[in-house]
Amino acid sequence: MAVTLDQLVADFSAAATSGVQVSLSALKGQQVVIYFYPKDSTPGCTTEGQGFRDHYPAFRAANTLVFGVSRDGMKSHENFKCKQEFPFELISDKDEALCQLFDVIKLKKLYGKEYLGVDRSTFLIDQNGVLRQEWRGVKVPGHVEAVLAAAQALSKR
């Protein structure tokens, strides 16, 4: 079942960079931003990741952890994270379990061909595991700042 605003997000466990296993239940007490992106080391995904990287101190000041998710493998994630100096972990979702939980696999078109791909999306989960805000069909410019503002507002509640 896909996530719903103002409802508890089902607990999950997923492998991430740096040998970390991420589970929502272990993150209780902190806000969590999970952003889904199509592919490591592509221009839009790099720009988005750099935005989260550059604003990461402000996210942490708002008691918020950030995780990037794509269907890329761990080796690709480790290279991407290292090259871009991301201070947050990237989750590998090769089996698409998280993509299905957050309902981000959509029919896309490229050069007239249709395929199933990841719809760039971001989710803000409060310290109790409740989904408080979602952004779907994200355009990169200005997006990270909007997520940061929402995280800061939520942390003051």
C-alpha positions in Angstrom: 0.0 0.0 0.0 1.4 3.4 -1.0 2.0 6.2 1.5 -0.7 8.7 2.3 -0.3 12.3 3.7 -0.8 12.6 7.5 -0.6 8.8 7.9 2.2 6.6 9.4 4.6 5.4 6.8 5.1 1.6 6.9 8.4 0.7 8.4 11.1 -0.4 5.9 14.6 -1.5 5.9 17.0 -0.9 3.0 20.7 -1.0 2.2 22.5 2.3 1.9 26.0 3.6 1.2 28.7 3.3 3.8 27.5 -0.1 4.7 24.5 1.4 6.5 21.1 -0.4 6.9 18.4 2.3 7.0 15.1 1.5 8.7 12.4 4.1 9.4 11.7 2.7 12.9 15.4 3.3 13.9 15.1 7.0 12.8 12.2 7.8 15.2 12.8 11.1 16.9 14.2 12.7 13.8 12.6 14.2 10.7 13.4 12.4 7.5 13.6 13.6 3.9 13.6 10.9 1.3 14.1 12.0 -2.2 13.8 9.7 -5.2 15.8 10.4 -8.3 16.1 8.6 -11.7 19.8 7.9 -12.1 23.2 8.5 -10.5 25.6 10.9 -12.1 23.1 12.4 -14.6 22.8 16.2 -14.8 19.5 16.8 -13.0 20.2 14.2 -10.4 23.7 15.6 -9.7 22.3 19.2 -9.4 19.5 18.0 -7.0 22.0 16.0 -4.9 24.4 19.0 -4.7 21.5 21.1 -3.5 20.8 18.7 -0.6 24.5 18.6 0.0 24.9 22.3 0.1 21.9 22.8 2.4 22.7 19.7 4.6 23.9 21.7 7.7 20.6 23.6 7.7 18.6 20.3 7.4 20.6 18.9 10.4 19.9 22.1 12.3 16.2 21.3 11.8 16.7 17.8 13.2 16.3 16.4 9.7 18.1 13.5 8.0 18.3 13.3 4.2 18.4 10.1 2.1 18.6 9.8 -1.7 17.0 6.8 -3.3 17.3 5.3 -6.8 17.3 1.9 -8.5 21.1 2.1 -9.1 23.3 -0.4 -7.5 25.5 0.1 -4.4 28.8 0.5 -6.4 27.2 3.3 -8.5 25.9 4.9 -5.4 29.2 4.8 -3.6 31.0 6.4 -6.6 28.3 9.1 -7.0 28.3 9.9 -3.2 32.1 10.0 -3.1 32.5 12.1 -6.3 29.9 14.7 -5.1 31.0 14.6 -1.5 27.4 13.9 -0.2 27.2 14.0 3.6 24.1 11.8 3.5 23.5 8.2 2.5 22.1 6.9 -0.8 19.7 4.0 -0.7 19.8 1.3 -3.4 16.3 0.2 -4.3 17.1 -2.4 -7.1 14.0 -4.4 -6.1 11.8 -1.3 -6.2 10.3 -2.0 -2.8 10.7 1.7 -1.7 9.6 2.9 -5.1 6.4 0.9 -4.8 5.8 2.0 -1.1 6.1 5.7 -2.2 4.4 5.1 -5.6 7.1 6.8 -7.7 7.3 4.4 -10.7 5.6 6.1 -13.5 5.2 5.7 -17.3 7.6 8.1 -19.0 8.4 9.0 -22.6 11.8 9.6 -24.1 12.3 10.1 -27.8 8.8 8.7 -28.4 9.5 5.5 -26.5 7.5 4.7 -23.3 9.2 3.1 -20.3 8.6 2.8 -16.5 10.9 5.1 -14.7 11.3 6.9 -11.3 9.3 10.1 -11.0 11.5 12.6 -9.2 9.7 12.9 -5.9 10.5 14.0 -2.3 8.8 13.1 1.0 9.1 14.7 4.4 8.4 12.4 7.3 8.0 13.8 10.9 9.8 12.5 14.0 6.9 10.0 14.7 7.0 8.4 11.2 4.1 10.3 9.7 4.2 11.6 6.2 3.8 15.4 6.4 4.5 16.6 2.9 5.2 15.2 -0.5 6.5 16.7 -3.8 5.9 14.7 -7.0 7.0 15.4 -10.5 9.7 17.6 -9.1 11.6 20.2 -11.1 15.1 20.7 -9.6 15.4 24.5 -9.5 14.3 25.8 -6.1 13.1 22.4 -5.0 15.7 21.8 -2.2 15.0 25.2 -0.7 11.2 24.4 -0.6 11.9 21.1 1.2 14.2 22.8 3.6 11.6 25.5 4.4 9.0 22.8 5.1 11.5 20.8 7.3 12.3 23.9 9.3 8.6 24.8 9.8 7.8 21.2 10.8 10.7 21.2 13.3 9.2 24.2 15.1 5.8 22.6 15.7 
